[in-house]
């Protein structure tokens, strides 16, 4: 990873953490902000589980699994080629890594994740900025996997080593 990549990850983690501090200070007393009444609210909760509240109270599992996944993503990041789809895959991993680190910080320091974005219209589970980074990153990665040429380009380079076409 380049220094620029690390700065971007640090910046995204900072945005997440600052938004969570704002949420605690502004919404922590139980006062919701109705951005669009009955559609989108800002409401603070402490999530002691994973996505959608699964694995409640299992920090002993969530923390090491997150660390292992982060290590795997960093190793994979370094192996990505400098192709167009490889670059998009790196962008997706930067988003996923940033979101994972943002929520990992909460889990380690607080034993819960601070969530505050709530789509009340569809009663979607309350989430945070780090979660949006992860979801967008996974979406971009899926597009790269479905429509990208990462493996094809990588294989073509290996197949052409030592041959003159």
Secondary structure by P-SEA (a helix, b strand, c coil): ccaaaaaaaaaaaaaaaaaaaaaaaacccccccccccccccbbbbbbccccccccccccccaaaaaaaaaaaaaaaaaaccccaaaaaaaaaaaaaaaaaaaaaaaaaaccbbbbcccccccccccccaaaaaaaaaaaaaaaaaacccaaaaaaaaaaaccccc
